[in-house]
C-alpha cells in the first residue's frame, strides 16, 4: 500500500538511522536523540509533543476524517556495548552502541510518519508516533512512565503496534503470532551469609561459596523438575561476587541472575519455588540468605485478532510466504507493558545480512542490519495503521 512512499523515503531513513547509530545514547540520557526526532518531525510537518517526565516524544498525525486512534511505537535508547563493526557509521561514543536496532526502529517510525503525513487526507482518525525512551533499562523501562505521562493520557490509543528488527529472519519476512511473542523478564539477587575463617579449618566456618554453589545447582531443578516440560522457564545466574582471599573461607556471596517465563502462572510458580529453595538450602547448611526478586517486563502477549491483521497485511504486501511460523522468544521487551493496557500486536522484521555466513544476534558488539529491510518495515507499519483505523471505525470486533 505504501510501496512508492517507502522507496521514496528509503534514502532518508538510512541517513537518519546512520546518524542515530553514530550518536547513540543510553537509557534516560536520550536528550540529543529527542532533539533529533523533534527536529525531523518538524521538517516533515508533523505536530509533536514531548513527555514531561522523560525523553519521550509523541508525533500526532490527525487525519482529515474523524475516527479512532492507532499508536505505532519505536524505542530510541542504546546499550553499554563497545561496537566492533568497521563501518562508516560506527558509533562515535566509547562503549555505547545501538546493538539492538533501536536506531532503525526510530528511523522507520520517522519514515512511516513522513508517508502518512503526505496522505493524511485519506486517514480516518489519528495516528500516534510513540518514540519511547529507556526500553533497555530493565526491569524498570520507559513504557510505564510514558503511559502515565499527562501528554500520553491526552492521546490514549485504541490499539497499539510495535516492531523489532530480527536477524534470525531474512529481509522480506515478518515474524508474528497470536499470544506470547516475548517473555516475562525478572531479576533476582541472592545474598548468602555464612561465617568466615581459615581455609585450613573449614569445620569452624560456614562456607558461603559452598552454600551458593548448592543454591545454583538447586535452582536448575526448579525448571527440570517443578515446571511442566511443555511450559517455558529459564533461570540463569550471570554474576557471582564473594570472598576476600584465596585462603579465607568466604562469609558472604552475592548471586545475580535473571528468570524468564512466558505465562503469568509459571512466572508466579517459579518465583515461589526460588524463594523457598534458597531459604531451605541456606538454612539446611547453617547459613542464611536474603533474596530480592524483582519483577520486570511482562510477557509481550499479542491480541489474537490484531496479530492476524499484521499477518494478513504482511502477506498481501510481501507474498504468501512472508510470515513463516515462529516460536516466542524468552527475551524481555518493555512493549509488553503497553499490551497489558491496550490491545495490539508486536512483530519481528527480518533484517538478516545475506552476505554474512553467521548472523550476529541482538546485543552483540558486531550486530548490524540489512538496511533494505527498513523499506519493508515502514511499508508494513504505515499499512497496518491505516487498515486498523478502517477496522476500528467500521466497528469490527477485533478486540478478542
N, C-alpha and C positions, 0 to 999 in steps of 0.2 A: 504493500500500500504506500510506503514511503521510500521506495527504491531510489527514485530520482533525487529526492532530498538527501538520502543517505550518501549517495555518490557525490552530491554537490558539497556536502559539509565534511566529507571524509578527511580532506587535507587539513581543515581547521581542527578537527578532532585530534588528529595526530600531533599537530602543533601544540594544542592545549595539553594533551597527555604528556608530551615530552617536556614541556615547561614544568608541569607539576612533578614529573619524575625527577627532574634535576633539582627541584627545590622542595623536598619532602618535609613534612612537619609531623611531630609526634602527637599523640592524643592530648587534648586540652591545650595545645600550642599552635593551633591551625590559624593563626592570625593572618598571615600573608596569603595562605590558601583562600581564606574567606574573602580577603580583599580582591584577589584574582577572580573569584567566582562572581562577586558583585559587579566588578568592572565589566566582565564578559556579558553578564545578563543585561547590564545597562546598554552595552553596544548592540545587543540583539533586540532591544526594545521591550524586554520582559520586566515587568514590575517585580519587585522582591522586597522581602522584609528579613531583617536579621534577628536572631534569637537574643533575648535579654539575658539569658543565663549561660550561654555557651557560644561557640563559634559557628553555630548552625545558621543556615540560610534557607529561606523558602522562596522559590520563584513561583509566581502566580500567573497562569495563563487563563484568562477569562474568555470563554467562547462568546460568540455573538448571539448564541441561542441559550436560553435558560436550561438548567439541568442539574444533575448530581455532581459529586466531586470525586475525582480519582487522584491518588498520590503515587508518584514514582520516586523511589529513594536511591541515593548513591552515598556511600561512605567516603570520607575525604582524608583520613589520617594515615600516617605511615608507621613503620616498625623500627625498633632499635637494632638494625641489622646493617652490617657493612657490605655494600654491593661489590661483587667481583666481576660483573659484566664489563666488557671493554667496548662500550658503545658511545656514540656522540652525546647521548642524553643521560649518561651515567650520573648518579646522584652526586651533587656538589657538597653534601653535608656528610661529615665523618660519622659513620655508624648510624646513619638514618637512611632508610630506603623504602620505596614503595614496592615491597616484596609480596604484597597481597592483591595488587591490581586496583587499589582504590583510585590511583591516578586515572586509569582507564574508565572506571565507573563514573568519575566526575566528568571526564571529557565526553563520555557518551550521553550523560544526562544533559549537559550543555548542548550537545548536538541535537538531542531529542527536543529540547526546548526551542532551538532555532527552527526546526521543521514544523513543530506545532504552532509556533507563533506566526509563521507565514501562512498557515491555513486555519487560523483561529475562527474565520467566518464559518467554517464547517463544524466547529466544535460545539456540542450540546452540553454545556456545563462548564466546570472548572477543572483544570489540571494543575496539580501542585508538584513542583520540583523540589524534593527534600534533599538537601545536602547535609548529611549527618556527620558530626564530629565524633571522635573518641570511640569508634567501634572496636578498636583493638585494646581498649582499656578494660579487659575482662578482670573480674566479674562485674564491674560497675557499668561500663559502657556509656553511650551517649543517647540511646534511644529513649529511655525513660525520662531523662531530663528534657529531651526535645518534646515529648508528648505532654509534659506538664507545663511547658512554657506558654505564657499567655498568647504569644504570637501564633503558635501552633493551634491553640484552642479556638482561635477565630476561624480556622480553616479545617475543621475536623473532616477527614475524608470518609467516603462511603466504602471505599475499597483501596487497598494499597498493594503495590508490586515492587519487587526488588530483584536485581540480577547480580551475578558474581562471575567473574572470569574463571574458567575451569580448564587447566592444562591437560586433564585426562580425556577431553573431548576434542575432536578436530574442528577447525573452523567450519561453520555452517551447520553444526549440530547443537541442539539445546537439550539440557537435562532438566526434566521436570516430572513430578509425580504427585499424586494426591497424598495427603498425610505428611509424615515426617520427612523432611529434607536434610535437616541438620540436628545435632544432638543437644541435650542438656549439658551444660559445661559448668562444673562445680570445682571448688578449690578446697584442699584440706591442708592443715598444718598440725602436725602432731609433735608434742614435746614430751620426750621420755625422760624421767628423772630417777636416777639411781643414787649410788653413793660411790665416790671415787676412792682410789688407793693405789698402792704399788702394784705394778703389773705382775710381780713375782708372788704376790699374795692375794690372788683373786677371791679366796674364800672369805676375806674380810670386806669385800665390796659387793655392790650390786651393779654389774656392768651394763651401762645404758646402751652400749653398742650391741651387745648380745641380745638385749631385750628388743631393741629396734629391729634387729635382723629377724627375730621371730615374728614381730608385727608385720614386717614387709612380706614375709612368706605367707603369713596367715591371711593377709588382705587378698591375695590371689585366690584363695579358696572361696572367697565370697562369690567371685564370678564363676568359678568352676563347679562349685558345689551348692550354692544357695540360689542362684539365678537360673530360671528356666533356660535351657540351651537355645531355645527358639527366640529368646529375647536378647537384647544387646546391652552390654556393660563393659567398661574398661576402667581399671584402677591403675594409675601409674604414679609411682614415686619418682620424681625427677631430680630432687635435690636432698642431700643428706649433709648435715652440719653437726659436728660434735668433737669432743676430745680436745686435749691440750698438748699432749706429747706422746711419743711412741711407747714410752714405758710407764704411762699413767693410765689406769682404768678410768674411762670416761664416766663422769657423773651425770652428764646431760647430752642428749642428742635430739636434734630437730629434723623432722621429715616434712618435706613439702611435696605435694602432688596434685593430681587432677583426677576427677571422676567424670566419666562420660556415659550417658544413657540416652535412650530415645523416648521412653514413655514416662509419665509422671509417677505411675505406680512403681516401676522399677527404680526410679530415682529415689523415692522415699524408702523403699526396701533396702537399697544399698547404703543409704545414709544411716539408717537404723543399725544395720549389721556392722558397719565400720565402727561406729561408736561403741557398740557392745564388745566387739572383738578386741579393740585397742585397750579398753579398760580391763577386760578379763585377762589378757595376756600379760599386761603390766602388773596387775595385782598378783597373778599366779607366779610371777618371777621375783616378787618382792620389791617391785618398783612402783612408780605412779606415773600417770600420763595426763596431759591436758590435750584436748582436741578442739580445734576451731574448724568447723565445717561451714564453708561459705557458699551458699547457692549463687550461681552466676547466671549466665544466659539460659533462658528457657529454650527448649527444643523448638526449631522452626517447623511449625505444622501448617502445611498448606490447606486452605479451604478447597475441598474437592472440586467444586464447580468452577472456581477461579483458576485452579491448576489446569482444568480442562480447557478453559479459554486460552491460556498460554500455549498449550499443546496444539490446539486446533489452529491458532493463528500462525504458529511456527511452521506447521506442515503446509498451510496454504502458501506462506511466503517462500519457504525453503525446500519444499518437497516432502513426500510421504515418509521418507527415511530420516527426517531431520530430528526426530525425537526418540532416540533409542531408549530401551529400558535401562533405568539407572537404580542403584540402591542408595539409601540415605548414607550420609557421612556423619561420623560422630564428632566432627569439628564443630566448635561453637560459633554462633552467629547472633549478633545483637538484634538483627531483624526479627528474631523470634518474639521479642517483646512487643513489637508492633502488632504481630499476628495474635497476641493474647487479647488485644483490644479491638482490632479491626479485621474483617475478612480480607483475604487476599492470597497472594502466591509469590513464591521466591523460586528463581530458576537459575541454572548454570549456563553460561555462554561458552561454547567451545573456543579455545584460544591456543591450541597446541601449535608449536612451531614445527612445520613439516621437515625443515632441514635438520632438526635435532634428532639424533638417534635415541636419546633419553630425555624425556621431558622433565624439567626441574619443577618440583612441587611448590605450592604456595608456601611462603615464609622461608624459602631457600635464597641464599645470597646471590644465586645465579638465575633467579626467576625472571622471566620476561614473557611477553605475549606476541602473537602474530597480530599486528595492528589492523590487518584486513578484517579481523573479527568485529571491530568496532562498528563497521557498517551494518553488520547483522544485528548487533545489539541495539543500535539506535533505531533501526527499522522496526524491530520487534517491539521495543518499548513504546514507540510512538503509536504503532498499530494497536497494541493492547489497550493503550489509554483511550483511543477513540472508540474502539469496539466495546470496551467495558462501559463507557458512558452511554452508548446506544442501548446496551442491555439493561443498564440501571434505569434509564429513562423510559424504557418500554415496560418497566415493572416486572421484568423476568425474574423468576425465582432462582436467584443464583447465590443465595446465602447458605446453602446446605453444606 
